[in-house]
Amino acid sequence: MSYSKVMKYFRDISAIPHPSGYTEGIQKYLEDFALSNSLEYKKDKVGNVVIYKKGTKNAPALILQSHMDMVWASEDKTLDKTTTPIELVEVDSVLKANGTTLGADNGIGMAYMLAILSNDKIETPPLECLFTVDEETGMDGAIELGEDMISAKRMINLDSEDEGEILSSSAGGAHILSNVSVKFAIQKNVLPLRVKVFGVTGGHSGQEIYKRGANAIIVMRDILSGIKKEKFNLVSFESINAYNVIPKEASFVIATDPKDVEQIASCILSVFNSIKVKYLNTDPDIDLSIDFLPVSETVKCIDKKSFSNFIKYFDAFQNGVIEYSKEDSDKVITSLNTAVVRVDNEEGSLFIGASIRSNDDIKRDMTILQYVSLSRSMGYVTTVVNSVYPSWKEVPSPLREHMKAVYKKMYKKDMVEKSIHAGLECGYFAQKNPNMDIASIGPDIRCVHTTKEYAVLDSVKRVYSYLKKVIEEI
């Protein structure tokens, strides 16, 4: 019965649009939930909500924590993320969404917390259930958390995505925002071509980057580098994604003399086919389209020198994995994911947005310095850094030891303790309170931050049973 509540609350959450930056509806839902269940709650100035439960046993208080926002992606680009609910589809014991991201990251964690708060049959210590805003776009909720919102010294974060694993540390990171100065020139009587790469596997830039798969922006950069000697001018280049998403598609428009168009199109296909070979295993569906647009009397293009400068700077970016662990060749220490490229006609610039991650804050800062220095050395690039967040360092944890013991008793096997390359809000909570004992768990959720995202329902059920037992025996 209690598990059915988990699914009931997840359906409620899915019916309320809640992409990052637009969580007001979920905030109101949480406030109404607290009032209808006669539970005290607080809401701070940025929209974080804590719901309190007094508990039934004499034990130190425990924080349960998840974030309200989700990464929005849709196969239908006309959908409005601020008004479109998630349409749930259950197929073969997995839960998916119809053409959009599912939002199981972190909607399932929220649903667990609501089910426990509303379950009077569970023996619990005092609970502080913290729901944060805008984790996916910079962990703003964790950064701005009101000082009087939580007081407990131990926390279970519910933002993990692998059953049977308990996380003990995570990466820190930052966003690098670069503006490459460009000048524009008017080209007359040219034929524009729109080139688009699509079908990239994509995924979470922390969890999937170790696979060395394609990044649609980098593929398009490599195509432009491969054809730069041809007679064309760049009109636009666009791919706009959340910083923690590996881009699945990107496009650019070039303009050329109509008599050169066949040669350039052939060159583009040739370069793409050579690139495609590199990704046969990781991105089997990667593809390219070329659309010939009507001949235009005048087209505003980026001039040759600006284009050359852009490619020179962009080629200097070390996208993807920068460093692996010396002890574990599959463990990523530092990475960079280029997530945004767009032409800004008003500012006269090409904008490049990337996220840096590192499980070592010193290496994070060294990587940031490297790219800031690169920008300064080129003169025509300005770079700013924002959304800097700390790594979560592994420390001894009585809470994790308790949780591993409960797991062993329930399932007759050991729980895997693990460090991840993704960022978690745990880093901020540990930074604000070094004495806080933190662990992170979750059910099997796959293909997060993509329209292929799904949650394994049997796993969702088992992890909820496990979480209840951890709380009851704590």
C-alpha positions as CSV (number, residue, x, y, z in Angstrom):
1,M,0.0,0.0,0.0
2,S,2.8,2.4,0.9
3,Y,4.5,1.8,-2.5
4,S,1.3,2.7,-4.3
5,K,1.6,6.1,-2.6
6,V,5.1,6.5,-4.1
7,M,3.6,6.1,-7.6
8,K,0.6,8.3,-6.7
9,Y,2.9,11.1,-5.7
10,F,5.1,10.7,-8.7
11,R,2.0,11.0,-10.9
12,D,1.1,14.1,-9.1
13,I,4.5,15.6,-9.6
14,S,4.6,14.6,-13.3
15,A,1.3,16.4,-13.8
16,I,2.9,19.7,-12.7
17,P,5.4,21.3,-15.1
18,H,8.6,21.7,-13.2
19,P,11.7,22.4,-15.4
20,S,14.6,24.2,-13.8
21,G,13.6,27.8,-13.1
22,Y,9.9,27.0,-13.1
23,T,9.2,25.1,-9.9
24,E,6.5,27.4,-8.4
25,G,3.8,24.8,-9.1
26,I,5.7,22.1,-7.2
27,Q,6.4,24.5,-4.4
28,K,2.7,25.2,-4.0
29,Y,2.0,21.4,-4.2
30,L,4.4,20.8,-1.4
31,E,2.9,23.5,0.8
32,D,-0.6,22.2,0.2
33,F,0.7,18.6,1.0
34,A,2.1,19.8,4.3
35,L,-1.1,21.6,5.3
36,S,-3.4,18.7,4.3
37,N,-1.2,16.3,6.4
38,S,-1.0,18.6,9.4
39,L,2.8,18.9,9.1
40,E,4.9,21.9,9.8
41,Y,6.9,23.4,6.9
42,K,9.1,26.3,6.0
43,K,9.8,28.0,2.7
44,D,12.9,30.2,2.1
45,K,13.4,33.2,-0.1
46,V,14.5,31.1,-3.2
47,G,11.7,28.6,-2.9
48,N,13.3,25.7,-1.0
49,V,10.7,23.8,1.1
50,V,11.3,21.8,4.2
51,I,8.5,19.6,5.6
52,Y,9.0,18.4,9.2
53,K,7.7,15.2,10.9
54,K,8.0,14.9,14.6
55,G,8.8,11.2,14.5
56,T,7.9,8.4,16.9
57,K,11.2,7.4,18.5
58,N,13.8,9.1,20.5
59,A,16.7,9.4,18.1
60,P,18.7,12.2,16.4
61,A,16.8,13.9,13.6
62,L,17.4,12.8,10.0
63,I,17.3,14.8,6.8
64,L,15.8,13.3,3.6
65,Q,16.7,15.4,0.5
66,S,15.8,15.7,-3.1
67,H,15.5,18.5,-5.7
68,M,12.3,19.7,-7.3
69,D,13.4,20.6,-10.8
70,M,14.0,18.4,-13.8
71,V,15.9,18.7,-17.0
72,W,13.4,19.3,-19.8
73,A,13.9,17.8,-23.2
74,S,11.3,17.0,-25.8
75,E,11.1,15.3,-29.2
76,D,8.5,17.9,-30.1
77,K,10.2,21.3,-30.2
78,T,6.9,23.1,-30.2
79,L,6.0,22.0,-26.7
80,D,6.2,24.7,-23.9
81,K,8.2,23.3,-21.0
82,T,6.5,25.6,-18.6
83,T,3.0,24.4,-19.3
84,T,3.4,20.8,-20.6
85,P,2.9,18.0,-18.1
86,I,4.8,14.7,-18.3
87,E,2.7,12.0,-19.9
88,L,3.7,8.7,-18.2
89,V,3.9,5.4,-20.1
90,E,4.5,2.0,-18.5
91,V,6.0,-0.6,-20.8
92,D,7.6,-3.9,-19.8
93,S,7.9,-3.0,-16.1
94,V,9.6,0.3,-16.8
95,L,8.2,3.8,-16.6
96,K,8.9,6.2,-19.4
97,A,7.5,9.5,-20.7
98,N,5.8,10.1,-24.0
99,G,8.4,12.0,-26.1
100,T,9.9,14.0,-23.2
101,T,12.3,13.5,-20.3
102,L,10.6,11.5,-17.5
103,G,11.8,13.6,-14.5
104,A,12.5,10.5,-12.4
105,D,15.6,12.6,-11.7
106,N,14.6,13.7,-9.0
107,G,10.8,13.1,-9.0
108,I,11.2,9.6,-7.6
109,G,13.2,10.9,-4.7
110,M,10.5,13.5,-4.0
111,A,7.8,10.8,-4.2
112,Y,9.7,8.6,-1.7
113,M,9.8,11.5,0.8
114,L,6.1,12.3,0.4
115,A,5.2,8.7,0.9
116,I,7.2,8.5,4.1
117,L,5.9,11.8,5.4
118,S,2.3,10.6,4.9
119,N,2.9,7.1,6.3
120,D,2.0,6.9,10.0
121,K,2.9,3.2,10.3
122,I,6.6,3.8,10.0
123,E,8.6,4.3,13.2
124,T,10.8,7.2,12.4
125,P,13.2,9.7,14.1
126,P,12.3,13.4,13.7
127,L,12.4,14.0,9.9
128,E,13.4,17.1,8.0
129,C,12.4,16.6,4.4
130,L,14.2,19.1,2.2
131,F,13.1,19.8,-1.3
132,T,15.5,22.2,-3.1
133,V,15.0,24.3,-6.3
134,D,17.1,24.4,-9.4
135,E,19.7,21.8,-8.8
136,E,20.1,21.0,-12.5
137,T,21.1,24.5,-13.5
138,G,23.6,25.4,-10.8
139,M,22.4,24.0,-7.5
140,D,21.0,27.4,-6.6
141,G,18.7,26.0,-3.9
142,A,21.5,24.3,-2.0
143,I,23.7,27.5,-2.4
144,E,20.9,29.8,-1.1
145,L,19.4,27.5,1.5
146,G,18.0,29.5,4.4
147,E,20.0,29.2,7.6
148,D,17.1,28.1,9.8
149,M,15.7,25.5,7.4
150,I,17.5,22.3,8.6
151,S,19.3,21.5,11.8
152,A,19.9,17.7,11.7
153,K,23.5,16.3,11.4
154,R,22.8,13.4,9.1
155,M,21.3,13.3,5.7
156,I,20.1,10.8,3.0
157,N,20.2,12.3,-0.4
158,L,17.8,10.6,-2.9
159,D,19.4,11.8,-6.1
160,S,21.3,8.7,-7.1
161,E,20.4,6.4,-10.0
162,D,21.8,2.9,-9.3
163,E,20.2,0.4,-6.9
164,G,22.6,-1.3,-4.7
165,E,25.1,1.5,-4.6
166,I,25.6,4.0,-1.9
167,L,27.5,7.2,-2.8
168,S,30.2,8.6,-0.6
169,S,31.5,11.4,-2.8
170,S,30.8,13.4,-6.0
171,A,32.4,15.9,-8.3
172,G,32.6,19.6,-8.1
173,G,32.3,21.9,-11.1
174,A,31.8,25.2,-12.8
175,H,30.4,26.8,-15.9
176,I,32.7,28.5,-18.4
177,L,31.0,31.2,-20.6
178,S,33.1,32.4,-23.5
179,N,32.3,35.2,-26.0
180,V,34.4,35.1,-29.2
181,S,34.3,38.6,-30.8
182,V,33.1,38.5,-34.5
183,K,32.5,40.9,-37.3
184,F,29.8,40.5,-39.8
185,A,29.8,41.1,-43.6
186,I,26.9,41.2,-46.1
187,Q,27.1,38.5,-48.8
188,K,25.0,39.0,-51.9
189,N,23.2,36.4,-54.1
190,V,24.3,33.4,-52.1
191,L,22.7,30.0,-51.4
192,P,22.5,29.2,-47.7
193,L,22.8,25.5,-46.5
194,R,21.5,24.3,-43.2
195,V,23.6,21.5,-41.9
196,K,22.3,19.5,-38.9
197,V,23.8,16.6,-36.9
198,F,21.3,14.5,-34.9
199,G,20.9,11.0,-33.4
200,V,23.8,11.4,-30.9
201,T,23.2,9.2,-27.9
202,G,23.9,12.1,-25.5
203,G,23.1,11.8,-21.8
204,H,24.2,13.2,-18.5
205,S,27.6,14.9,-18.8
206,G,28.8,13.5,-15.5
207,Q,27.6,10.0,-15.7
208,E,28.0,9.3,-19.4
209,I,31.1,11.3,-20.4
210,Y,33.4,8.4,-19.6
211,K,32.0,6.5,-22.6
212,R,33.8,8.9,-25.0
213,G,30.7,9.3,-27.1
214,A,29.9,12.0,-29.6
215,N,29.0,15.6,-28.6
216,A,26.9,17.1,-31.4
217,I,28.5,20.5,-31.0
218,I,32.0,19.1,-31.3
219,V,31.0,17.0,-34.4
220,M,29.8,20.3,-36.0
221,R,33.0,22.1,-35.0
222,D,35.0,19.3,-36.6
223,I,33.0,19.5,-39.8
224,L,33.6,23.2,-40.0
225,S,37.3,22.7,-39.3
226,G,37.4,20.0,-42.1
227,I,35.8,22.3,-44.7
228,K,37.3,25.7,-43.7
229,K,39.3,25.9,-46.9
230,E,36.1,25.8,-49.0
231,K,34.5,29.0,-50.3
232,F,31.7,29.7,-47.8
233,N,30.8,32.0,-44.9
234,L,29.3,31.0,-41.6
235,V,25.9,32.5,-41.0
236,S,24.9,30.8,-37.7
237,F,25.8,27.9,-35.3
238,E,23.3,26.8,-32.7
239,S,22.9,24.2,-30.0
240,I,21.4,25.2,-26.7
241,N,21.3,22.6,-23.9
242,A,21.4,22.4,-20.1
243,Y,25.1,22.4,-19.1
244,N,24.8,18.9,-17.6
245,V,23.6,17.4,-20.9
246,I,25.8,16.1,-23.7
247,P,24.3,17.7,-26.8
248,K,22.4,15.3,-29.0
249,E,22.0,17.7,-32.0
250,A,23.4,20.9,-33.4
251,S,23.1,22.9,-36.6
252,F,24.9,25.6,-38.5
253,V,24.0,27.6,-41.6
254,I,26.6,28.5,-44.2
255,A,26.3,30.7,-47.3
256,T,28.1,30.1,-50.6
257,D,28.0,30.9,-54.3
258,P,25.4,28.6,-55.9
259,K,28.0,27.2,-58.3
260,D,30.1,25.9,-55.4
261,V,27.2,24.3,-53.4
262,E,27.5,20.8,-54.7
263,Q,31.2,20.7,-54.0
264,I,30.8,22.0,-50.5
265,A,27.9,19.6,-49.7
266,S,30.0,16.7,-50.9
267,C,32.9,17.8,-48.8
268,I,30.7,18.1,-45.7
269,L,29.4,14.5,-46.2
270,S,32.9,13.2,-46.7
271,V,34.1,14.9,-43.5
272,F,31.1,13.7,-41.6
273,N,31.5,10.1,-42.8
274,S,35.1,10.0,-41.5
275,I,33.9,11.4,-38.1
276,K,31.0,8.9,-37.9
277,V,33.4,6.0,-38.0
278,K,34.9,7.1,-34.6
279,Y,31.4,6.7,-33.0
280,L,30.2,3.4,-34.4
281,N,30.0,1.8,-31.0
282,T,28.9,4.7,-28.8
283,D,26.5,6.6,-31.3
284,P,25.2,4.1,-33.9
285,D,22.3,6.4,-34.8
286,I,24.3,9.6,-35.5
287,D,23.3,11.2,-38.8
288,L,23.5,14.4,-40.8
289,S,21.1,16.4,-42.9
290,I,21.8,19.1,-45.5
291,D,19.0,21.4,-46.5
292,F,19.4,23.8,-49.4
293,L,17.6,27.1,-48.6
294,P,16.4,29.6,-51.3
295,V,19.0,31.8,-52.9
296,S,19.0,35.1,-51.0
297,E,20.0,38.6,-52.3
298,T,21.8,39.5,-49.1
299,V,22.8,37.4,-46.1
300,K,24.6,38.6,-43.0
301,C,27.6,36.4,-42.4
302,I,30.5,36.2,-40.1
303,D,33.6,37.5,-41.9
304,K,36.5,35.2,-42.7
305,K,38.9,36.4,-40.0
306,S,36.3,36.1,-37.3
307,F,35.4,32.6,-38.5
308,S,39.1,31.6,-38.5
309,N,39.5,33.0,-34.9
310,F,36.4,31.1,-33.7
311,I,37.7,27.8,-35.1
312,K,41.2,28.4,-33.7
313,Y,39.8,29.0,-30.2
314,F,37.2,26.3,-30.4
315,D,39.8,23.8,-31.5
316,A,41.8,24.6,-28.4
317,F,39.0,23.3,-26.2
318,Q,39.7,19.8,-24.8
319,N,36.2,18.6,-24.8
320,G,35.3,15.3,-23.0
321,V,37.4,13.5,-20.5
322,I,40.5,15.4,-19.5
323,E,41.9,13.0,-16.8
324,Y,41.1,9.5,-15.7
325,S,42.1,8.1,-12.3
326,K,45.5,6.5,-12.2
327,E,44.1,3.7,-10.1
328,D,40.9,3.0,-12.1
329,S,41.0,3.6,-15.9
330,D,37.2,3.8,-16.0
331,K,37.0,6.5,-13.3
332,V,36.9,10.1,-14.6
333,I,38.6,12.7,-12.5
334,T,38.2,15.8,-14.6
335,S,36.1,16.6,-17.7
336,L,34.7,19.3,-19.8
337,N,31.3,19.3,-21.7
338,T,30.6,21.9,-24.3
339,A,26.8,22.4,-24.1
340,V,25.9,25.7,-25.8
341,V,26.9,27.5,-28.9
342,R,25.0,30.4,-30.5
343,V,25.6,33.4,-32.6
344,D,24.7,36.7,-30.9
345,N,24.1,39.3,-33.7
346,E,23.4,42.1,-31.3
347,E,26.6,41.6,-29.2
348,G,28.7,40.7,-32.2
349,S,29.9,37.4,-30.7
350,L,29.8,33.7,-30.9
351,F,28.9,32.3,-27.4
352,I,30.3,29.0,-26.2
353,G,29.1,27.6,-22.9
354,A,30.8,24.6,-21.2
355,S,30.7,22.8,-17.9
356,I,33.8,21.6,-16.0
357,R,33.7,18.8,-13.5
358,S,36.3,17.4,-11.3
359,N,36.4,15.2,-8.2
360,D,39.3,17.3,-7.1
361,D,38.6,20.9,-6.4
362,I,42.2,21.9,-7.0
363,K,42.1,20.3,-10.5
364,R,38.7,21.9,-11.1
365,D,40.3,25.3,-10.4
366,M,43.4,24.5,-12.5
367,T,41.2,23.6,-15.5
368,I,39.2,26.8,-15.1
369,L,42.4,28.8,-15.0
370,Q,43.6,27.0,-18.1
371,Y,40.6,28.1,-20.2
372,V,40.5,31.7,-18.8
373,S,44.2,32.0,-19.6
374,L,43.6,30.6,-23.1
375,S,40.9,33.3,-23.7
376,R,43.1,36.1,-22.5
377,S,46.0,34.9,-24.6
378,M,43.9,35.1,-27.8
379,G,42.7,38.6,-27.1
380,Y,39.4,38.3,-29.1
381,V,37.8,36.1,-26.4
382,T,36.3,37.1,-23.1
383,T,35.5,34.3,-20.6
384,V,33.6,34.4,-17.3
385,V,33.1,31.6,-14.8
386,N,30.0,31.1,-12.7
387,S,28.0,28.3,-10.9
388,V,31.1,27.1,-9.2
389,Y,30.2,24.2,-6.8
390,P,32.3,22.1,-4.5
391,S,33.0,18.4,-4.7
392,W,31.7,16.2,-1.9
393,K,34.7,14.6,-0.2
394,E,34.5,11.1,1.3
395,V,34.8,11.0,5.1
396,P,34.0,8.2,7.7
397,S,30.3,7.8,8.0
398,P,28.3,5.9,10.7
399,L,25.2,6.6,8.6
400,R,26.6,4.8,5.6
401,E,27.8,1.9,7.7
402,H,24.2,1.5,9.1
403,M,22.8,1.7,5.7
404,K,25.2,-1.0,4.3
405,A,24.3,-3.2,7.3
406,V,20.6,-2.9,6.6
407,Y,21.1,-3.7,2.9
408,K,23.2,-6.8,3.8
409,K,20.6,-8.1,6.1
410,M,17.8,-7.5,3.6
411,Y,19.4,-8.8,0.4
412,K,22.2,-11.1,1.7
413,K,24.9,-9.2,-0.3
414,D,27.1,-6.2,0.1
415,M,26.1,-2.7,-1.0
416,V,28.7,-1.1,-3.3
417,E,30.2,2.1,-1.9
418,K,31.1,4.5,-4.8
419,S,32.3,7.9,-5.8
420,I,30.7,9.5,-8.9
421,H,31.8,12.1,-11.4
422,A,28.4,13.8,-11.4
423,G,27.7,16.7,-9.1
424,L,25.4,16.4,-6.1
425,E,24.1,19.0,-3.7
426,C,25.8,17.0,-0.9
427,G,29.0,19.0,-1.6
428,Y,27.3,22.2,-0.5
429,F,25.7,20.7,2.5
430,A,29.0,19.2,3.6
431,Q,30.8,22.5,2.9
432,K,28.3,24.4,5.1
433,N,28.4,21.8,7.8
434,P,31.6,19.7,7.8
435,N,30.2,17.6,10.6
436,M,27.1,16.5,8.6
437,D,27.0,12.7,7.9
438,I,25.7,12.2,4.3
439,A,24.9,9.3,2.1
440,S,23.2,9.1,-1.3
441,I,21.0,6.3,-2.8
442,G,18.4,5.8,-5.4
443,P,16.7,3.3,-7.7
444,D,17.7,2.3,-11.3
445,I,17.0,5.2,-13.5
446,R,18.6,5.2,-17.0
447,C,19.2,7.7,-19.9
448,V,18.6,10.7,-17.6
449,H,18.4,14.1,-19.2
450,T,17.2,12.6,-22.5
451,T,13.8,11.7,-24.0
452,K,14.8,8.0,-23.5
453,E,14.9,8.3,-19.7
454,Y,13.2,5.5,-17.8
455,A,12.8,4.1,-14.3
456,V,12.8,0.4,-13.5
457,L,9.6,-0.1,-11.5
458,D,10.7,-3.2,-9.5
459,S,13.8,-1.2,-8.5
460,V,11.8,1.8,-7.5
461,K,9.7,-0.5,-5.2
462,R,12.7,-2.3,-3.7
463,V,14.6,0.9,-2.9
464,Y,11.5,2.3,-1.2
465,S,11.3,-0.8,1.0
466,Y,15.0,-0.5,1.8
467,L,14.7,3.2,2.6
468,K,11.8,2.5,5.0
469,K,13.9,-0.2,6.8
470,V,16.9,2.1,7.1
471,I,14.7,4.8,8.7
472,E,12.9,2.4,11.0
473,E,16.1,0.8,12.3
474,I,18.2,4.0,12.5
